[in-house]
Structures are given as structure tokens and as C-alpha cells.
């Protein structure tokens, strides 16, 4: 019974130069794919999910704002009629800005804590 692992290096050492060059080229191409293409593919997937998630969260916030506006316009009776018809819009804008500022401040604090750990 012959040992195939012991004969493989001997065969490569005795191989003709063009064959060695082709093997080297193949090995380099495989290495480059392993170290660049595969991680870039994972990065692309990560970015795609991040962009889709950000879009869906943004859409949800917009729909929440429209729903809050609609609730203020219909459920408050005659409170926001006449000269006060602009108030629900102002309230929704202020609430959205406060929510955005709170989110921004929380994200910034979380990032600072993460960097110090």
C-alpha cells in the first residue's frame, strides 16, 4: 500500500515548470478570491440588509406620524378647527423632531460606551 501524501510533494517537485506556474496562478487566484471576494460578498449582504432595514424603519416612522396626525385631526373634535387647523401639523412635527433627537442622542451615547469597552 503506497502513501499518497508522501508522493504528492515529490510529484510537484518533479513537475515541469509550466505546470508549476499554472498551479501557482491557480493558488493565487483562489487565495485572492478567499481573502477579497468572499468578504466583499458578506459586506454587500450586510449593507443590503442595513439599507432595507433603514428604509423600512423610516417608512414606519412616516406612517406613524401620518397616523398621529390623522388621530389629532379626527379624534379631538372641534379643538383644532378654524384658526387652529395648523396645530396638529405642528404637534406632529415637534414630536417627530423630539423623537429623532432622542434617537440621535441615545445612539451617540451607545457608541461612546461601546468605544470605551
N, C-alpha and C positions, 0 to 999 in steps of 0.2 A: 504494500500500500504506500503510495507516494504522498509526500506532504506538499500540497499546492501552494501554501503560503510561503514556503521556503524557496520555491522555484519561481514565483512571480517577480521578485526583485532581480533575480538572475536573468530572467527573460527581458525585463526593461533595460537592464544594463547592456545587454547584447543587441537591443533593438536598433534598427538603422536610425540615423539622425532625423530624417523627415518624419518618421513615426513619432519620435520623441518630441519634436516641435509641435506636431498636431495634438499630442496628449497634453503638452504644456498649455497650448492655446485653449483646449477644451477645459482644462482645470482652471485656468484664469477666468474664462467666461463664466463657468459655474460659480466660482468664488465671487465674482463681481455681482452676479445675479443674487446670490445668497446675501451679500452684505449691503446691496443698494436697492435692487428692485423689490425684493420681498418686504423690507421695512417700509419702503415708499408706498407699497400697496396697503399695508396696515395703516399707515399715516393717512392715506386717502380715505380709507373706510372710517377712520376716527373723525376726520374732518367732515365727511359727508353726514355722519350721524349727528355731529355737533351743529352743522348748519340746519339740518332738518329739525332738530330739537329746538334750536333758537327760533326758527320760523314758526313752529307750532306754538311755542310759548308766547311769542309776540302776537300771533293770531288770537290766542286765548285771552290775553290781556286786552286786546282791542275789543273782542266780543264781550268781555266782562264790563268794559267801560260803556259800550253801547247799551248793554242790558241795564247797567246802573242809571244811565241817562234816561232810558225808557221808563224805568221804575219811578224815577223822580218826576217825570212829566205826567205819568198817568196815576200814580198812587197818592199824590199829595193834594189832590182835589183842585181847588182854585187858588192855592197858595202861590204858585208860580205862573200866574196869568197876567196879562196886560204888560205893565212896565217891568215886571219881574220874570218875564219869559226867558231871559238870558241866564238866569241864576242856575238852573240845572246844568247848563253847559260849563259855567264857571266852577261849580262844585265838582263836576266830573274831572275837569282839567286839573284842579288843585289836588284832588285825591290821587289822580294818576301821577302827578309830579311828586307828591309826597311818597307814594309807593315806589317810584323809580329812585328817588333819593335814598330811601330806606334800604332798598336792594343794593344800590351802589355802595353805601356806607358799610353794609353787612359784608358784601363781597370783598371790599378793601380790607376790612378788619380780619376776615378769614384768611386772606392771602398773607397779611403781615404775620399772623400767628403761625401759618404754615412755613414761612421762611425762617422763623426763629426756632423751629423744632427740628 
